[in-house]
């Protein structure tokens, strides 16, 4: 029978606890990164809904891999505030004129 293939209740609870721990670690790391960015750059602002404001010249001076990391950190922040690791849209706007510099939906979170 398939009963032996089903995870036990204890295994399911342990998996859920591991997923929660990984999500909380991601939340902590995102908070650290965003705090450093806010302290270093006065044009950088973000909210718990996935909206970011940053100077246009700074955004374009950041390597693409770091832009992706920053977008993921903003998504983590929003998800951590909501407590529901679902997809999160992040919109990056120029602080000077609200021009959209990037928009991305983040769907992968360590859960």
C-alpha positions in Angstrom: 0.0 0.0 0.0 1.0 3.6 -0.3 0.7 4.3 3.5 4.4 3.7 3.9 5.1 6.5 1.3 3.1 9.1 3.2 5.2 11.3 5.6 4.4 10.9 9.2 2.8 13.7 11.2 6.1 14.2 13.0 8.0 14.5 9.7 5.4 17.0 8.3 5.7 19.1 11.5 9.5 19.0 11.3 9.5 20.0 7.7 7.2 22.9 8.4 9.4 24.0 11.3 12.5 23.9 9.0 10.7 25.9 6.3 9.7 28.5 8.9 13.3 28.7 10.2 14.6 29.3 6.7 12.0 31.9 6.0 12.9 33.7 9.2 16.6 33.6 8.3 15.7 35.2 5.0 13.7 37.9 6.8 16.6 38.6 9.1 19.1 38.8 6.2 16.8 41.0 4.2 16.3 43.3 7.2 20.1 43.6 7.6 20.7 44.4 4.0 17.9 47.0 3.7 19.1 48.6 6.9 22.6 49.0 5.6 21.3 50.3 2.3 19.1 52.9 4.0 21.9 54.0 6.2 24.3 54.4 3.3 22.0 56.1 0.8 19.5 58.9 1.6 17.5 58.4 -1.6 16.7 54.8 -0.7 13.3 54.2 0.7 11.1 51.1 0.8 7.8 50.0 2.2 6.1 46.7 3.3 4.2 46.5 0.0 7.2 46.0 -2.3 7.7 49.6 -3.4 11.2 51.1 -3.6 12.5 54.6 -4.3 16.2 55.0 -5.2 18.1 57.6 -7.2 18.2 56.7 -10.9 21.9 57.1 -11.1 22.5 54.8 -8.1 20.2 52.1 -9.4 21.9 52.0 -12.8 25.4 51.9 -11.1 24.5 48.8 -9.2 25.5 45.5 -11.0 22.5 43.5 -12.3 23.1 40.7 -9.8 23.0 43.2 -6.9 19.8 44.7 -8.3 18.3 41.2 -8.3 19.4 40.7 -4.7 18.0 44.0 -3.6 14.7 43.2 -5.3 14.6 39.8 -3.5 15.4 41.5 -0.2 12.5 44.0 -0.7 10.2 41.0 -1.6 11.3 39.2 1.6 10.6 42.3 3.6 7.1 42.5 2.3 6.5 38.8 2.8 7.9 38.9 6.3 5.6 41.8 7.2 2.6 39.9 5.8 3.6 36.5 7.1 2.5 34.8 3.9 5.3 33.6 1.6 3.3 34.1 -1.6 4.4 35.9 -4.8 5.4 39.5 -4.3 5.6 42.3 -6.9 8.4 44.7 -6.3 8.4 48.0 -8.1 11.6 50.2 -8.1 11.0 53.9 -8.9 13.4 56.8 -9.4 13.3 59.0 -6.3 13.7 62.0 -8.6 10.5 61.6 -10.7 8.8 58.3 -9.9 9.9 56.7 -13.2 9.7 52.9 -13.0 13.2 51.6 -13.1 12.3 47.9 -12.6 9.3 45.8 -11.8 9.6 42.1 -10.9 7.4 39.4 -9.3 9.3 37.3 -6.8 7.9 33.8 -6.4 10.8 31.9 -4.8 11.2 32.1 -1.0 12.9 29.8 1.3 9.9 28.3 3.1 
